[in-house]
């Protein structure tokens, strides 16, 4: 096509998109959904702002990043810099704000400790404070977070707190702090001089001081308050274990300190924390004792020293898992802001440790959806933190594509994936077993089992209607829904072919992509196997899910009618 032809086509697409948006706005007005309309307009305003930022981020090979950090979080800053280097992205770590014309973009750690910050359109804040205290969460700090390109946070508990203060998805990104795979290099045998090392602020925390005094009475303990970087690392290597004590009661886990020590090959003794379940990879490498209990601390201290070889062996496993997770989650963020292309996931692996369990696709940043999902009954599954992209539906497609690629690489014959707005009946497990028995018993091949279908394609044809144990199974040749599906190997191969570079939402959303396949055989149970949660927000289109309720009810009725007509026609033919 000529340049003129390309420009004309682009102009036509823009005009079509404009009129589609006008139609959608009128739809909100007709329904009287003013709050939905305002949310949608806010969604578009952010898209317009981020588009300007993305155009600069897309100069990937030319951008130079600054990483500004106070000394006590140098480890986190260096871990970011190490990953950027692996991605061939230039960066510089600094403990004092530079001339902000020296770099194209900045990661800022401990933003509240600096008097001068980069401008908002060049600034990404990694929020590392604990929301259990309002010490740092001033109006000024909240403003800094809101007016940055993005806010990163290491804790889901913090993300809930930020969400409650109107700092939420899509502005917030989850980035749990991981170990550094480069720090754990073999330094040979290092003579251990201390049983335990504590580093951090022990002066202004009465609870820390009290517990350390008791620990020093029983063990050889080194306490450091103002040592950082390589000097601190040398001391960590000379200790058998590091002790982690909370500054606040009922605190969050101090993962920067924990991951720094594990990266140096040293296990930890730590108080329990309200959010430690967020970090299962720490089990074994960190020995936990009851928060605030001096007696439990002493028992656990003796236990870890008596089993130091076992704890040290667990450290290497923990470092491997958390460093892999960190690389994936940082890459996930960089793709989400267009600092890396969507094609990045073609050659880079996702973080997902699973065998053959169903996978729940969920965005941790949509914390209310995640919380509702975790509190509801559902299949035994592994949660996958879905891939993000500036175009939400592209991120959704990338999630399915990469899951399919991973399943194929593992040689799995099938994969069950459901989204976190799926609703399960109380007898769901029994029904799923019937579904699987039916799929195994089929004489004809099948590609996808759909737990629910959002809309019925106008050209849909019924291929068969069968029944097993009171459930009607209808096979059709089109489908549109990703809420709960079982993908056969043939469907996984289709998903792996989806093209993330085709950004036409009218033809290439992942469900439309599957719907447009002309040879798929889709099995659906009627009534539908699962429901669709209405009270949560759509992560792709910025409206409440109740928009789909009527569509789904109409789809179910349509399929039942088509199946009845098909069955009646067959009976007539047989007479």
C-alpha positions, 0 to 999 in steps of 0.5 A: 500500500502507498504512503497516501493509502496508509494515511487514508486508512489511518484516517478512516480508522480514527474516524470510525473510532471517534464515532464508536466512542460517541455511540458508547458515550450516548449508551451511558447517557441512555442508561443513566450510568453517569458514574460509569461515564465519568470513569470511562472519561477518566480512563481515556484521559489517562490513556491520552497522557500515557500516550505522550509518555509512551512515545518517549519510552519507545526510544528504547535503545536511546533512553538512559534511566537514573535510579535515585535512592537513599543509601539504605535501599541501595540493594533494591536500586542495584537489583533494578539496575542489574535487570535493566543491564540484562535488557540492554537498557542504560542506567545509573544508580545515585544517592543524590538527585542529579541535574534532571536533564541528565537522564530520560526517565527516573526510578525514585526510591524513598521519594519522601526523603528527597527535597528535589525530585524529577518532573512527574512526566519523567518519574516513576516512584517505587513506594517502599514505606509500610502502610501500617504507619502514617509517618510518611504518608503525607498529602505531599507524598500522596501528591508525588505518587499520583503525579508520577508516570507510575507508582510501584509497590512491593506489597499487596497490603500497601496496594490496598492502602493506596487504593483506599486513597485513590491511587489505584490501577492502572497507575499502580504496579505490583513489584515484589522485591526479589533477590539478586542473582548476581550478589550470591557469587561464590566468595569462597569460605568466609569465617563467621565472626557473629551468630547474628547480625542486626542492621537498620535503625535500632536507636529509635525503636524501643521494641527492637532495642529490648529484643536485641538486648536479650539476644545479645545476652545469649548469643554473639550479636553485631548491631549496625545502624549507619553502614551501607553498601559493600561494607554492610555486605562484608558484615553480612557474609561474616555472620551465621544468620541475620535477625529481622525485627520490626520497627512497628508492631503488626508490621509488614515484612521487611523484604528489602533487608531479607532479600539482600541477606539471602542474596549474599547466601545468609539465612534469616531469623524474623518475626512473623508479619501480617503479609508474609503469606505474600512471599511463599518463596521465603519458607525455609530460608527464613525462620519465623518466630511469633511477633514480639515474643522474646521466648519464641525468638530465643528458641528459634535462634537456637534452632536456626544455629543448630540447623544452619546447613539446612537453612543455608541450603534453602537460601539458594532455592529461595534466591532462584525463585524470587530473583526469577519473579523479580525479573518477570515482574519488572519486565511486566512493568516495563512492557506495561509502560511501553519501555519494552515491546509486547514482543518481549514475551516471545523470547522471555519466560513468565514466572509461574511455578505449576504442574497441571493445576488450573490457572486463575488469571488475575491482576494483583493491582486490581486489589478489590477483585483479587481480594474478592476472588481469594475469599470465594470458593474456587478450584484449587489453582495457581494464580498468575499475575497477568501481563499488562500492556498500555492497551489492556486487551493486548495485555489480556491476549499476551497473558493467554498467549504466554500461558499457552506457550508455557503449557506447550513447552511443558508438554501439557495436553490441556490447560484450564484458565479462568479469570478472577471474576468467575463465580463457582457454584457450591457443587462446582467440583462435582460438575467439573469432574463430569465435564472432564469425563465427558470430554474424555469420552467424546468420539469427536475431537474438541478444541475448547470447553467454555464455562460461559459464553458472553455472546453468540456469534450470528453464524453459530451452528450446532454440531452436536447435543449430548447428555451425561449425568444430567448435564447437557453438552452442546458443541458449537463452532464459534465462541466469545468468552474467556471467563472459564475455559479448558483448552485442548492442545489444538486450542493452545497452539491457536493461542500461541499464534495470537499476534500482539502487534495487531492492535485493532480491538475490533478484530484482535481481542483474544476472544474475538480472535478465537471467535473468528476461527472457522474450524474450532469445536467448542463444547459448552454446558447448559446451563453454563458451568460458571457465572460472572461476577457483576460487582467488580470493575472491568480491567480492560474497558473501565466499566462495571461487569454488570454490563455483561449480565444481560448479554450472558443471559441472552447467550445462554437462552440462545444456545438452549434454543439452538440446541432444542431446534437442532434436536427437534430437527434430528428427531424429524429426520429420524422419523 
